[in-house]
Structures are given as C-alpha cells and as structure tokens.
Amino acid sequence: MAVRTGGPGAKGLSLLVVPLLDYPGVSMRRMKTTGSSASGTTFIELDDVKVPVENLIGQEGQGMKMITTNFNHERLAITIGVTRAARVALSAAFAYVLRREAFGKPLMEQPVVRNRLARAGAELESLSAWVEQFVYQLAHMKKEVADAELGGLISLAKAKAGLVLDECARCAVLLFGGNGFTQTGQGELIEKIYREIPAARIPGGSEDVMFDLAIRQLVKNYRAKTKALNANVANL
C-alpha cells in the first residue's frame, strides 16, 4: 500500500507491505462490479493496524516515485489486453454475420453490416499498429528517455483503447441482435465483453485524466525542445 508516513505531498508517501488475511485490525468485504469480476475488488478497512518497520519497500518517502516509474508499462499492459478484447469481439461478430441468415442470405450480404464492421475494424487495426510501435520503442529505448518521450503518448493510447473496445463491442452486440444481450448461447461472449468496457476505460488512469496528461506532457516536451533548439541556434 501507498501510505502517508511523512508530511503533505508526494514526498510524504511510502510503500508498505500490509498483511491482510486474518490480520489484527483488518476487515475486508467483496465489492461487486459491473465487469472485471476476476480482479477481486475489495473494500479494505484498517483499524490501528500494526505493520513491522521491515515491511517498508525501498526508502521512506519514495512511494510515489516507485509507483509512477511503472506507469508506462502498466498502461501499455492494459492497452494490450483491451486491444485483444476488442479483436475478440469484432472477430466473433464477423464470424456470426457470415453464418447468420436473414431473408434467405447471410447478414454479411447487407451493405450496412459490412460498413459497420469496416468502421470498427479501421479503429482496431490503427490501435493495434500503435500498440506494436510502443512495444518496440519500450524494448529499445532507455527507460529515462521512454519515460520522458512516451508517457503522454501511452496514456493517449490507453484512453483510445477504451474507446475502440466500446466501438467494437457495441458493433458486435448490434450485429448479434437479440443474441447480443443474452448471458447464454451464441452471444454469451459478446455480452461479457460489453460489460468489461468500464473496466477498460477507468483503471490505470481514467479516460479524461489520460487525455489531459497526454497533452500536458506533449506541451512540456515541446517547450523544452524548442528552448534547446533556440539555444543551439544562438550558439552557431
């Protein structure tokens, strides 16, 4: 847990390993969520819980620094999972409209169906290519460079991934028709994925926060590089 062991602000936070199960002063209860049911979302209440000093992770006051140093990888991991879920939803819809017949021919023969698949597919393939670019960059760039150059862009990709999942899952539900909102049968998988949309758009930094962070970092980088460029020009 990130706990306040010092004064106000980020420098007062530290990371501690806090025992939970059957530990004195700890009470927990399961919280039911729309999606992400396997995550075990839990309400935790601490009442005068004693934690050994040796449970401190790293140095005192460095908690926020350790948390933020993993943001790029955490958000990229979420983006990868969300992108895959979007592909599963759209692939299932594609297969369904190939075999589902209406008025004597497969739904795929309807131009409106093909148009809906194409629009969702274009969003998905663009996101997928973007994700592969980030994976390559993080694998080849020094961490300090990647933190400065990619933090805002990965935040933007994470926000975009939630929107793409929304588009692809919504497309699938509509193409499945009545089967798309049943929790059993042909539309079971699609119905489950559709319930996961909030779990894609909120954890790891909610959508609006990610959009704002992306622009703020881009502005910061722009100003820093413009200043450096002007200094170089002045020295010529």
C-alpha positions in Angstrom: 0.0 0.0 0.0 1.0 3.6 -0.5 0.7 5.2 2.9 1.5 8.6 4.3 4.5 8.3 6.6 5.6 11.9 6.3 4.4 15.4 5.5 2.0 16.6 2.8 2.5 16.0 -0.9 4.1 13.1 -2.8 7.3 13.1 -0.7 5.3 12.0 2.3 4.2 8.7 0.8 5.9 5.4 1.3 5.2 1.8 0.1 4.5 -0.8 2.7 3.6 -4.5 2.6 0.5 -4.6 4.8 -0.7 -8.1 5.8 -4.5 -8.5 5.2 -5.9 -12.0 5.6 -6.8 -12.8 9.2 -4.6 -9.9 10.4 -5.5 -7.9 13.5 -7.3 -4.7 12.7 -8.0 -5.6 9.1 -11.6 -6.2 7.8 -12.5 -6.8 4.2 -15.6 -7.3 2.1 -16.0 -8.1 -1.5 -17.3 -5.4 -3.8 -19.4 -6.5 -6.8 -18.5 -4.7 -10.0 -20.1 -4.5 -13.5 -17.1 -6.2 -15.1 -13.6 -7.4 -14.2 -15.1 -9.8 -11.7 -11.9 -11.9 -11.6 -10.0 -8.9 -10.1 -11.4 -9.4 -6.6 -12.3 -5.8 -6.0 -12.4 -5.5 -2.2 -13.3 -2.8 0.4 -10.5 -2.8 3.0 -10.8 -1.2 6.4 -7.8 -0.7 8.6 -8.2 0.0 12.3 -5.0 0.6 14.2 -3.1 -2.0 12.2 0.5 -2.6 13.3 3.0 -3.0 10.4 6.6 -4.1 11.1 9.2 -1.5 10.0 11.0 -4.1 7.9 7.8 -4.2 5.7 8.9 -0.8 4.1 9.6 -1.2 0.4 12.6 0.9 -0.7 13.2 4.1 1.1 10.7 6.1 3.2 9.2 9.0 1.1 9.9 7.3 -2.2 6.5 5.6 -2.6 5.0 7.9 -5.3 8.3 7.7 -7.3 8.2 3.9 -7.3 4.5 3.9 -8.3 4.9 6.3 -11.2 8.1 4.6 -12.5 5.8 1.7 -13.6 3.0 3.8 -15.2 4.1 3.3 -18.8 4.3 -0.5 -18.6 1.1 -0.7 -16.5 -0.9 1.4 -19.0 0.6 -0.4 -22.0 -0.3 -3.8 -20.5 -3.9 -2.6 -20.0 -3.9 -1.3 -23.6 -2.7 -4.6 -25.0 -5.4 -6.6 -23.1 -8.1 -4.1 -24.1 -7.0 -4.3 -27.8 -7.2 -8.1 -27.7 -10.7 -8.0 -26.2 -11.8 -5.6 -29.0 -10.4 -8.0 -31.6 -12.2 -11.0 -30.0 -15.5 -9.1 -30.0 -15.1 -8.0 -33.6 -13.9 -11.4 -34.8 -16.9 -13.1 -33.2 -19.2 -10.6 -34.9 -17.5 -11.2 -38.2 -18.0 -15.0 -37.9 -21.6 -14.6 -36.8 -22.7 -12.4 -39.7 -21.1 -14.9 -42.1 -23.3 -17.7 -40.9 -26.5 -15.9 -39.7 -29.1 -15.7 -42.4 -32.0 -13.3 -42.8 -34.4 -13.2 -45.7 -32.6 -16.0 -47.4 -29.0 -14.7 -47.3 -26.2 -14.2 -44.8 -26.1 -10.9 -42.9 -22.7 -10.2 -44.4 -24.5 -9.6 -47.7 -26.1 -6.4 -46.2 -24.0 -3.3 -47.1 -24.9 -1.7 -43.7 -23.4 -4.7 -41.9 -20.2 -4.5 -43.9 -20.0 -0.8 -43.3 -20.3 -1.2 -39.5 -17.6 -3.9 -39.5 -15.3 -1.8 -41.6 -15.5 1.3 -39.4 -14.9 -0.7 -36.2 -12.1 -2.6 -38.0 -10.3 0.5 -39.1 -10.2 1.8 -35.5 -9.0 -1.6 -34.2 -6.2 -2.0 -36.8 -4.9 1.5 -36.2 -4.8 0.9 -32.4 -3.1 -2.5 -32.9 -0.4 -1.0 -35.0 0.1 1.8 -32.5 0.5 -0.7 -29.7 3.1 -2.7 -31.6 5.1 0.6 -32.1 5.1 1.2 -28.3 6.2 -2.3 -27.5 9.1 -1.9 -29.9 10.1 1.5 -28.5 10.0 0.4 -24.9 12.1 -2.6 -25.8 14.8 -0.5 -27.4 14.8 2.9 -25.6 16.5 3.7 -22.4 13.9 3.9 -19.6 14.6 7.6 -18.7 14.1 8.5 -22.4 11.0 6.4 -22.7 9.5 8.0 -19.6 10.0 11.5 -21.0 9.0 10.8 -24.6 6.3 8.1 -24.3 4.4 8.7 -21.1 1.9 11.0 -22.6 1.5 9.0 -25.8 1.0 5.7 -24.0 -1.6 7.5 -21.8 -3.3 8.6 -25.0 -3.2 5.1 -26.4 -4.7 3.7 -23.2 -7.6 6.1 -23.4 -8.1 5.4 -27.1 -8.1 1.6 -26.4 -11.2 2.0 -24.2 -13.0 3.9 -26.9 -12.0 1.3 -29.5 -13.3 -1.5 -27.3 -16.5 0.4 -26.8 -16.9 0.7 -30.6 -16.0 -2.9 -31.4 -18.1 -4.4 -28.6 -21.1 -2.2 -29.4 -20.7 -3.2 -33.1 -20.7 -6.8 -32.1 -23.7 -6.5 -29.8 -25.8 -4.8 -32.5 -24.8 -7.4 -35.2 -25.6 -10.2 -32.9 -29.1 -8.6 -32.4 -31.1 -10.3 -29.7 -28.4 -12.8 -29.1 -26.0 -9.9 -28.2 -27.5 -9.2 -24.8 -28.1 -12.8 -23.6 -25.8 -14.3 -21.0 -26.0 -17.7 -22.5 -26.0 -19.1 -26.0 -24.3 -17.6 -29.1 -24.0 -14.1 -27.7 -22.6 -15.1 -24.3 -19.0 -14.0 -25.0 -20.1 -10.7 -26.6 -22.3 -9.8 -23.6 -19.4 -10.5 -21.2 -17.0 -8.3 -23.2 -19.6 -5.5 -23.4 -19.7 -5.4 -19.6 -16.0 -5.0 -19.5 -16.0 -1.6 -21.2 -16.0 0.4 -17.9 -13.1 -1.7 -16.6 -11.2 -0.7 -19.7 -11.9 3.0 -19.6 -11.3 3.7 -15.9 -8.4 1.6 -14.3 -4.8 2.7 -14.8 -6.0 6.3 -15.1 -9.5 7.2 -16.3 -10.0 8.4 -19.8 -10.2 12.2 -19.2 -7.2 12.1 -16.9 -5.2 10.3 -19.7 -6.2 12.8 -22.4 -5.2 15.7 -20.1 -1.9 14.0 -19.2 -1.0 13.3 -22.8 -1.4 17.0 -23.8 0.4 18.3 -20.8 3.4 16.1 -21.4 3.4 17.0 -25.1 3.4 20.7 -24.2 6.2 20.2 -21.7 8.3 18.3 -24.3 7.6 20.9 -27.0 8.7 23.8 -24.8 11.8 22.0 -23.6 12.9 21.0 -27.1 12.1 24.5 -28.6 14.2 26.1 -25.8 17.1 23.7 -26.6 16.8 24.3 -30.3 16.8 28.1 -29.9 19.9 27.8 -27.6 21.7 25.7 -30.2 20.8 28.2 -32.9 22.1 31.1 -30.8 25.4 29.3 -30.3 26.0 28.9 -34.0 
